[in-house]
């Protein structure tokens, strides 16, 4: 037992119920949720109440093609709140409204309709269309979230990349320079724009080039090499290579270079 005055650990199930309860309280204060409840209530009322042959709505339904009965159109109308809930409240909200719509549609299709097979098929199609719409909404939201995360990562990395004193160069997996900070440009004598159009291995003479590329990002240990600057001068550098995985993007190779030339 926990000491007096201290609470024991909260179980996962209790946390789950609290989460659901807090969400329910939030929805109860949301006018959009009440608009959905009102819409579902009206469509449910229309779906089950006999309006009479001369009612205005029945007269409107008569203008539809013979295959589209009044109740068929009402099933279509129940797809719209599912899609709306998916956009406004997310996939979980959309699934909840889809469940409510299915509860509204199925009793009539199975127990009341004069053509239960057709009505059940129409209900099933409405549920499938709603589920597909929610799946597409979820995919779009996931894509947007990944794009937002990638932009945030790029912004944070770019800020660090440009402000640190170490010489850093970012490569693709073939060794092509994607970006280099000012410290790396000063080390090599090349402008940033010139470096971006180059393969990093071209800055190293034969044997060093082969050894560096074969050992890339294997253990992230410093490796010595000779680097040839733009003016043809050789400098001794220590390189530390590491793999990075940007959110939603291909893998990159980051190299940090330190000039260890004697007398520099």
Residue pairs with C-beta under 8 A, 6 or more apart in sequence:
1 8
2 8
27 33
27 89
27 93
32 88
32 89
33 89
36 81
36 84
36 85
36 97
39 81
40 78
40 81
40 97
40 100
40 101
40 104
43 74
43 77
43 78
43 104
44 104
46 57
46 74
47 71
47 74
47 75
47 104
47 105
47 108
48 108
48 112
51 57
51 58
52 58
57 70
58 70
61 68
61 69
61 70
61 73
64 73
71 108
71 113
71 119
72 122
75 105
75 122
75 123
75 126
76 126
78 101
78 104
78 105
78 126
78 130
79 101
79 126
79 129
79 130
79 133
81 97
81 101
82 94
82 97
82 98
82 101
82 130
82 133
82 134
83 94
83 130
83 133
83 134
83 137
85 93
85 94
85 96
85 97
86 93
86 94
86 133
86 134
86 137
86 138
87 137
89 96
90 141
91 134
91 137
91 138
91 141
94 130
94 133
94 134
94 137
95 134
98 127
98 130
98 131
98 134
101 126
101 127
101 130
102 123
102 127
105 123
105 126
105 127
106 120
106 123
108 119
109 116
109 119
109 120
109 122
109 123
110 116
110 119
110 120
113 119
146 247
146 248
147 248
149 247
149 248
150 246
150 247
150 248
150 249
153 246
153 247
154 246
157 246
161 168
161 170
161 179
161 181
162 181
162 182
164 181
164 183
165 183
166 183
166 256
166 257
166 258
167 181
167 183
167 184
167 186
167 187
167 256
167 257
167 258
167 259
168 180
168 181
168 183
168 184
168 254
168 255
168 256
168 257
169 177
169 179
169 180
169 181
169 184
169 195
169 200
169 254
169 255
169 257
170 177
170 178
170 179
170 180
170 252
170 253
170 254
170 255
171 177
171 178
171 200
171 252
171 253
171 254
171 255
172 178
172 250
172 252
172 253
173 250
173 251
173 252
173 253
174 199
175 199
175 200
175 201
175 213
175 253
176 198
176 199
176 200
177 195
177 196
177 197
177 198
177 199
177 200
178 196
178 252
179 192
179 196
180 188
180 192
180 195
180 196
182 192
184 195
184 257
185 191
185 192
185 195
187 227
187 229
187 235
187 237
187 257
187 259
188 195
188 203
188 227
188 229
188 230
189 229
189 230
189 231
189 233
190 198
190 229
190 230
194 230
200 255
201 209
201 212
201 213
203 227
203 228
203 229
204 212
204 225
204 226
204 227
204 228
205 226
205 228
205 234
208 225
208 226
211 223
211 225
212 223
212 225
212 239
212 241
215 223
215 241
216 241
216 253
217 241
217 242
217 243
217 253
220 240
220 241
220 242
221 240
222 238
222 239
222 240
222 258
223 238
223 239
223 240
223 241
224 236
224 237
224 238
224 239
224 260
225 236
225 237
225 238
225 239
226 234
226 235
226 236
226 237
227 234
227 235
227 236
227 237
227 257
228 234
228 235
229 235
235 259
235 261
235 264
236 259
236 260
236 261
236 262
237 257
237 258
237 259
237 260
237 261
238 257
238 258
238 260
239 255
239 256
239 257
240 255
240 256
241 253
241 254
241 255
242 253
242 254
243 251
243 252
243 253
243 254
244 251
244 252
244 253
244 254
245 251
245 252
246 252
